[in-house]
Amino acid sequence: WMFKLSEWANFSSYDVGLRSGSTASHILVFDRRTKRLVEEAIDGKIVLSMRALYQSKVGLTLIDSGVKDILKNLSEKQGKKMNSPESAKDIPKFLELFAGQINMDETKDPIESFKTFNEFFIRQLKPSARPIAHIDDGSIATCAADCRLMAYSSVDESTRFWIKGRKFSIEGLLGADAHYNAFKNGSLVIFRLAPQDYHRFHVPVSGTVEKFVEIPGCLYTVNPIAVNSKYCNVFTENKRVISIISTPEFGKVAFVAIGATMVGSITFVKKEGDYVHKGDEFGYFSFGGSTVICVFEKDAIQFDADLLANSERSLETLVEVGTTLGVSKRNRGLKVSELQKCSIE
């Protein structure tokens, strides 16, 4: 009854992407491949709980009174459970729950080869399942994950349309050890992974990995209901690992892997000093949904027009690894509008 009371007393307004008030149990997402709007359904009880916790002063009080520790302990316990042999029996149930959203024909290994749920969750795909657009052209960045994406040319735009946490900033996101002046008011793209997604993330640009910086923190949900809350700062308070990639076409790019509720761990498969090619596997999230944020230097990238247009409507775009993200502004020889005309000969 407390959650319901909080829901009634606390209506939040959104544009297209997230419905308003107590009916916000579905998130609208634009599928880039099919060019259609699709609904991402969430269990009604979970929605009520999230809205009560993240979008009210009552919820803020609960968070400050120990909910942070509860979420962390719950996530750690769930992570251990999903690594146990007994968890393998949950794989068929998971596939049934997300019927039509997981294509097992793309999976590299047969389902019977997974001995735990987490082995299935971090499954690899066949190399042909995610072709990388313009693979030999370093001036074109590609999407880092199968996810729901939001892209903004500046931090100001991201906080105006999507991120409502009062204290969000690039400095807060990256921390002192990974922040550079060139990132100030830079462009950023948010890749939100849902539980049903392929949970390995890939490099969006080609360059050298300069450093990794790990920042401990909370494990809030990365659901839009929490991201759109003015009472907490999901991206700057959650546990995260930041890598800095140095590129000739985009300058420095900050790649931020963010943990979330029910995410057991963040694992990178590359190390400092490695040269990475656009589309290379960079790492993976264990059980749960999570988020990657890439920060580009100011005026370094021009995001694809459809991604920007959807984001301005508070509408996430459903994308796959390897599809185009944007083009370097430092390469004046190719305009964004000409991308669809390009071909490899």
Phi and psi in degrees as a GROMACS rama.xvg file:
@    title "Ramachandran Plot"
@    xaxis  label "Phi"
@    yaxis  label "Psi"
@TYPE xy
-66.8711  -42.7734  MET-2
-61.5097  -42.5817  PHE-3
-66.7337  -41.4532  LYS-4
-61.5409  -43.7326  LEU-5
-62.8349  -37.7224  SER-6
-64.0827  -45.4714  GLU-7
-65.3447  -35.3672  TRP-8
-85.403  -2.42181  ALA-9
-139.261  75.0364  ASN-10
-83.2783  137.939  PHE-11
-120.862  144.051  SER-12
-101.951  137.757  SER-13
-134.372  166.117  TYR-14
-87.0183  -128.948  ASP-15
-72.1987  -39.1273  VAL-16
-63.2684  -39.4416  GLY-17
-131.562  123.958  LEU-18
-66.2692  160.451  ARG-19
-93.3756  156.038  SER-20
63.8474  -151.145  GLY-21
-73.4471  -6.80528  SER-22
-91.4559  6.15672  THR-23
-78.3968  55.2889  ALA-24
-100.071  2.52396  SER-25
-132.455  136.685  HIS-26
-105.84  128.496  ILE-27
-86.0625  131.232  LEU-28
-131.495  141.371  VAL-29
-94.3686  118.007  PHE-30
-79.5813  112.718  ASP-31
-65.8775  -31.3814  ARG-32
-75.0425  -45.4622  ARG-33
-92.837  -10.5022  THR-34
62.869  35.3912  LYS-35
-129.664  153.215  ARG-36
-79.1576  134.88  LEU-37
-127.156  154.707  VAL-38
-103.588  132.667  GLU-39
-101.102  103.377  GLU-40
-78.9698  143.184  ALA-41
-129.677  140.767  ILE-42
-55.513  132.573  ASP-43
-56.8545  -39.4483  GLY-44
-65.5028  -37.9809  LYS-45
-66.2997  -40.2928  ILE-46
-60.9648  -47.2393  VAL-47
-59.2719  -41.8381  LEU-48
-65.3562  -44.3518  SER-49
-65.4666  -42.5376  MET-50
-67.4218  -37.9453  ARG-51
-66.6316  -36.8677  ALA-52
-78.7372  -43.3854  LEU-53
-100.187  -15.0024  TYR-54
-122.947  30.9261  GLN-55
-148.319  157.822  SER-56
-68.5001  -29.8045  LYS-57
-62.1409  -46.1445  VAL-58
-63.3994  -39.0408  GLY-59
-59.8621  -40.4139  LEU-60
-62.7682  -42.0218  THR-61
-62.1881  -42.5329  LEU-62
-59.6171  -46.5219  ILE-63
-70.6286  -15.6341  ASP-64
-97.0838  12.4094  SER-65
127.958  -3.16544  GLY-66
-63.8572  -31.7955  VAL-67
-55.0216  -47.2525  LYS-68
-67.6951  -35.9233  ASP-69
-63.0517  -45.979  ILE-70
-61.9237  -40.7851  LEU-71
-64.9215  -47.6089  LYS-72
-64.839  -40.3083  ASN-73
-62.4752  -42.1953  LEU-74
-66.7245  -41.7848  SER-75
-64.7566  -41.3068  GLU-76
-64.8285  -43.0196  LYS-77
-66.5439  -37.3841  GLN-78
-60.979  -43.0155  GLY-79
-64.9983  -40.2049  LYS-80
-61.4367  -41.32  LYS-81
-73.9579  -8.64961  MET-82
-97.4158  1.76832  ASN-83
-88.6143  150.381  SER-84
-57.2442  -31.8481  PRO-85
-63.9901  -24.4133  GLU-86
-70.2954  -16.0863  SER-87
-61.0804  -26.9745  ALA-88
-68.2021  -14.9709  LYS-89
-82.9995  -10.1822  ASP-90
-62.7728  -50.0435  ILE-91
-59.2702  -37.3738  PRO-92
-64.2953  -40.138  LYS-93
-64.9492  -43.1175  PHE-94
-64.3222  -36.0152  LEU-95
-69.0536  -39.4484  GLU-96
-62.1551  -37.9196  LEU-97
-111.377  40.4993  PHE-98
-57.2885  132.536  ALA-99
87.0202  -8.96194  GLY-100
-109.479  -10.9627  GLN-101
-122.686  119.055  ILE-102
-98.3027  99.9815  ASN-103
-70.4677  -15.6062  MET-104
-67.2394  -21.2959  ASP-105
-83.6811  -15.6608  GLU-106
-73.2175  137.3  THR-107
-65.4145  -42.2937  LYS-108
-110.115  150.207  ASP-109
-68.0438  153.706  PRO-110
-60.9586  -32.8093  ILE-111
-70.4298  -10.7362  GLU-112
-81.528  -13.2354  SER-113
-85.2487  118.926  PHE-114
-91.294  -14.5436  LYS-115
-138.784  165.128  THR-116
-65.0062  -37.3993  PHE-117
-65.9827  -33.6524  ASN-118
-60.3412  -39.9133  GLU-119
-69.6729  -41.5684  PHE-120
-62.226  -37.0487  PHE-121
-99.1844  28.6928  ILE-122
-55.1631  147.386  ARG-123
-92.8392  156.107  GLN-124
-104.324  160.98  LEU-125
-63.8197  144.125  LYS-126
-54.4737  -31.4282  PRO-127
-80.2098  -9.78285  SER-128
-72.0475  -28.2501  ALA-129
-131.984  78.7597  ARG-130
-63.7981  144.883  PRO-131
-96.405  121.755  ILE-132
-66.3828  134.338  ALA-133
48.4007  53.3366  HIS-134
-60.3378  -27.8723  ILE-135
-94.7644  2.80896  ASP-136
-108.698  104.493  ASP-137
-71.0344  -11.8146  GLY-138
-83.1652  -5.77978  SER-139
-110.914  118.449  ILE-140
-86.3867  151.299  ALA-141
-123.42  164.534  THR-142
-69.2328  139.757  CYS-143
-87.8055  -13.2792  ALA-144
-157.438  159.598  ALA-145
-74.1356  116.407  ASP-146
-168.945  -177.521  CYS-147
-106.281  125.626  ARG-148
-116.065  142.267  LEU-149
-128.548  132.443  MET-150
-127.502  135.364  ALA-151
-137.715  137.439  TYR-152
-72.8491  -18.0094  SER-153
-149.99  159.846  SER-154
-63.497  -36.4601  VAL-155
-58.5155  -41.3711  ASP-156
-65.4844  -39.8399  GLU-157
-63.9319  -37.5382  SER-158
-79.5438  -21.9844  THR-159
-76.6027  -37.4073  ARG-160
-101.878  -23.1667  PHE-161
-140.954  -59.3811  TRP-162
-84.6718  111.681  ILE-163
-101.768  -2.00765  LYS-164
-59.3768  130.004  GLY-165
-64.3493  -25.6057  ARG-166
-106.254  13.5117  LYS-167
-69.0273  134.738  PHE-168
-158.197  159.707  SER-169
-63.5147  -38.9303  ILE-170
-60.8648  -43.1328  GLU-171
-68.0192  -35.8359  GLY-172
-66.4359  -45.7421  LEU-173
-89.8491  -26.5417  LEU-174
78.537  165.144  GLY-175
-63.2765  -33.0122  ALA-176
-78.1535  -16.2236  ASP-177
-119.393  -4.76856  ALA-178
-86.6955  136.339  HIS-179
-124.288  151.712  TYR-180
-58.2253  -30.0675  ASN-181
-64.1074  -21.1318  ALA-182
-83.0642  -11.1775  PHE-183
-59.3938  121.983  LYS-184
54.8835  34.6467  ASN-185
-76.3215  -177.317  GLY-186
-88.632  148.769  SER-187
-143.107  151.497  LEU-188
-131.312  135.565  VAL-189
-111.422  119.597  ILE-190
-105.964  105.215  PHE-191
-98.1228  119.719  ARG-192
-96.5174  129.427  LEU-193
-93.3996  162.131  ALA-194
-55.0085  -31.7408  PRO-195
-79.4837  -6.64042  GLN-196
-79.0067  159.549  ASP-197
-63.0532  123.044  TYR-198
-104.018  22.9532  HIS-199
-101.355  137.778  ARG-200
-108.851  151.804  PHE-201
-124.311  161.675  HIS-202
-76.9562  127.953  VAL-203
-84.6894  -14.2093  PRO-204
-140.085  162.087  VAL-205
-97.0119  134.921  SER-206
172.706  -166.877  GLY-207
-107.183  132.587  THR-208
-76.5734  111.497  VAL-209
-80.5469  -43.5522  GLU-210
-161.144  161.702  LYS-211
-121.784  137.09  PHE-212
-129.687  123.233  VAL-213
-101.825  130.217  GLU-214
-120.468  116.357  ILE-215
-69.9292  159.2  PRO-216
178.704  -163.544  GLY-217
-79.3996  179.653  CYS-218
-131.748  57.7929  LEU-219
-67.351  158.143  TYR-220
-66.6398  150.222  THR-221
-101.31  12.2931  VAL-222
-58.5128  145.281  ASN-223
-53.193  -27.8612  PRO-224
-59.9898  -38.164  ILE-225
-81.0021  -40.6775  ALA-226
-62.4584  -33.9659  VAL-227
-86.1145  11.6292  ASN-228
-90.1691  139.001  SER-229
-88.6362  -0.532576  LYS-230
-98.9066  -12.4415  TYR-231
-142.499  163.791  CYS-232
-123.053  83.8123  ASN-233
-56.8615  -51.1635  VAL-234
-72.7969  -27.0984  PHE-235
-98.7264  -5.13964  THR-236
-110.653  -20.3509  GLU-237
-75.6604  157.476  ASN-238
-58.3212  137.288  LYS-239
-157.121  156.741  ARG-240
-123.529  126.406  VAL-241
-110.976  131.595  ILE-242
-119.475  144.246  SER-243
-110.215  121.619  ILE-244
-109.088  125.085  ILE-245
-96.9274  123.206  SER-246
-127.854  150.906  THR-247
-74.1034  -27.6599  PRO-248
-89.6186  -32.4395  GLU-249
-118.116  0.730921  PHE-250
73.5673  -143.194  GLY-251
-84.5431  140.652  LYS-252
-125.981  126.104  VAL-253
-93.238  124.797  ALA-254
-110.95  112.765  PHE-255
-112.784  113.221  VAL-256
-95.4989  120.931  ALA-257
-112.435  127.861  ILE-258
-76.3759  164.599  GLY-259
-153.259  176.599  ALA-260
-53.7855  130.865  THR-261
75.9898  6.92989  MET-262
-91.9469  116.508  VAL-263
-72.5053  -38.3691  GLY-264
-164.241  162.698  SER-265
-117.592  122.917  ILE-266
-121.798  128.643  THR-267
-104.008  143.478  PHE-268
-105.172  -0.760416  VAL-269
-111.178  164.178  LYS-270
-130.997  169.54  LYS-271
-58.1744  136.506  GLU-272
94.0278  -13.5723  GLY-273
-70.3859  141.71  ASP-274
-91.3181  128.181  TYR-275
-116.116  142.478  VAL-276
-98.6962  144.363  HIS-277
-49.7796  126.603  LYS-278
96.8662  -12.4325  GLY-279
-62.7835  146.193  ASP-280
-66.1683  132.873  GLU-281
-109.599  -28.8836  PHE-282
170.265  -168.222  GLY-283
-155.77  156.813  TYR-284
-101.86  136.138  PHE-285
-78.2823  -172.064  SER-286
-43.5615  134.003  PHE-287
119.64  171.174  GLY-288
-88.7546  155.641  GLY-289
-159.109  -168.079  SER-290
-144.265  145.732  THR-291
-118.655  136.004  VAL-292
-120.18  130.138  ILE-293
-110.193  130.083  CYS-294
-112.238  125.711  VAL-295
-106.134  153.729  PHE-296
-61.0408  155.254  GLU-297
-57.8538  132.309  LYS-298
60.7724  29.352  ASP-299
-96.4358  -26.2936  ALA-300
-136.211  143.904  ILE-301
-109.46  107.402  GLN-302
-67.037  153.615  PHE-303
-56.9522  142.443  ASP-304
-60.708  -38.1794  ALA-305
-67.3693  -35.1231  ASP-306
-67.3475  -41.6992  LEU-307
-66.707  -43.3388  LEU-308
-62.2335  -43.6854  ALA-309
-64.8716  -42.6432  ASN-310
-63.0786  -35.4514  SER-311
-66.9872  -17.653  GLU-312
-98.7014  13.0677  ARG-313
57.7193  36.6572  SER-314
-118.083  116.064  LEU-315
-71.2788  149.111  GLU-316
-109.643  125.915  THR-317
-79.3093  118.298  LEU-318
-130.993  168.281  VAL-319
-119.552  157.484  GLU-320
-53.3561  135.359  VAL-321
92.4688  -12.5944  GLY-322
-76.0664  160.122  THR-323
-66.9838  142.3  THR-324
-112.391  -42.6902  LEU-325
175.157  179.585  GLY-326
-126.811  147.957  VAL-327
-65.5854  131.426  SER-328
-75.7812  -12.7992  LYS-329
-85.986  -6.36355  ARG-330
-108.005  98.1876  ASN-331
-80.3969  -3.84751  ARG-332
-79.8202  -10.2719  GLY-333
-134.291  125.969  LEU-334
-95.1536  152.414  LYS-335
-59.6101  -39.3938  VAL-336
-65.7923  -15.7145  SER-337
-93.0631  -2.87718  GLU-338
-58.2734  -41.115  LEU-339
-68.1089  -16.5833  GLN-340
-90.9038  -8.78848  LYS-341
-73.9731  147.803  CYS-342
-146.826  155.062  SER-343
-99.5549  124.107  ILE-344
